[in-house]
Amino acid sequence: MQIGVFSVSDITADPTTGRTPTENERIKASVAIAKKVEEIGMDVYALGEHHNRPFFSSSPTTTLAYIAAQTERITLSTATTLITTNDPVKIAEDFAMLQHLSDGRVDLVLGRGNTAPVYPWFGKNIQDGIELAIENYSLLRKLWDEDTVNWSGKFRTPLQNFTSTPRPLDGVAPFVWHGSIRTPQIAEVAAYYGDGFFANNIFWPKEHYQQLIGLYRERYEHYGHGKADQAIVGLGGQFFMRKNSQDAVKEFRPYFDNAPVYGHGPSLEDFTSQTPLTVGSPQEVIEKTLTFREAFGDYQRQLFLIDHAGLPLKTVLEQLDLFGEEVLPVLRKEYAAMKPAHVPDAPTHASRVAAALEANVTESATAGAAGQDA
C-alpha cells in the first residue's frame, strides 16, 4: 500500500487569524510538506493543477521537479493533470522529462477538471469534456509508446512523423491513474488501458464511489488485465488529529465551518459520519481509514488531503509528524496483514521496467521456439 498526501493548492484565509498566505508562501509550503512526507516515511506527494484563483498550482511539473531535486525516495504525482485542456504533446514531454530528473519517481492522475471557465481559456468547450479526455489520452499513449507518431483527430492539428522527446525513461512511460468523482466513461477508459483508477472519495457518501469503482473493476477484468479484485485503485481521505479527540474537534471546527470547499453545508459531525474525513485522535484515524477496504475492496494507494482550508504550515507539519509516529506504522502493518497474495502492489517505475523486461524475454523465447518448429 502506498500512503501519501495530496494538495489541491488552495490559498485560503486562516479563519482564526484572518490572515491569507501569499502565493509565494503557499508554493514554498508545498515543498516543505513534500519533504516532510519523505522524512516521516510516507510514499507519495501529489499536487493538483488549477488555472484560477484561489489556487496556485498552474504548473505541477515545475514544482515536482524542484521537489525531486530535494528528495530521494517518494513518488511524485499529480492530484489532477488536466487531460482536456492540456496539449497531449506537452503532457508527454513534461512528464517524460520529470521521469528522467527524478530517476523514475513519477506518475500522474489524469482528470477532466471541474472548473468550467478553464475550458474557454484554453480554447476548448466543456461540452466536449469527455470526448477530449478520450481522444487526448489515446494520443498521449501513442506519444509515449511509439517512437514515430502519425495521427489525426477531432480536437487537435494532425501530427506527421513526430517523436516526443525525451523518450520515457528506460522505455517505460509513467504510470497513469485516471481520476474521477462522477464519470463512468473515465472508469471505462482506465479499465480499457489497464491503468489505475483514483476515486477521490472525500465529499460524498461511499455508495456513490462504490458504483464507480465497481464498474472499473468489472471492466478491468472484462478487458483481460486480471481479476476484478486485482484492479489498481486509489482513494482519497482527510484527517485532522490531536492526541485528544476533543482538542482536535475544537481546533479544526473553525476551519471546517469557513472553508469554501465544504463550509456552510453539513455540520462537522454529519460530514465526518458520511465521508472519509476524520477529526479526532490518531486511533480514530486508524480505525476510520481501515474501513475503506471494507467498502471498496483491496486497493493500492491512499492519499490524504491535509493542507487545505487555511491551515497554517506549522499545523500541517505537526499533523504529519503525529501521523508518522502513531498512524503510519499501524496502517502499514494492518494493510500488509490483510492484503491477499494475488492482489498486486501499486505500480512503480522499477516494477514496470522489470515487467517489461520479463515480457520481452518471454516474447523472444516464444519467437525462438516458433522458429525452431518451422
ABEGO torsion letter per residue (X at the ends): XBBBBBBAGBBBBBAAAGBBBBAAAAAAAAAAAAAAAAAAGBABBBBBBBABOABABABAAAAAAAAAAABAABBBBBABBBAAABBAAAAAAAAAAAAAAAGGBBBBBBBAEABAAAAAAAGBBAAAAAAAAAAAAAAAAAAAABABBBBBBAABBBBBGBBBOBBBBGGBBBBBBBBBAABAAAAAAAAAAGBBBBBBAAABBAAAAAAAAAAAAAAAAAAGAEBAAABBBBBBBBBBBBABAAAAAAAAAAAAAABAAABGBBBAAAAAAABABBBEBAAAAAAAAAAAAAAAEBBABBBBBAABGGBBAAAAAAAAAAAAAAAAAAAAAAAAAABBAABBBBBBAAAAAAAAAAAAAAAAAAAAAAAAAX
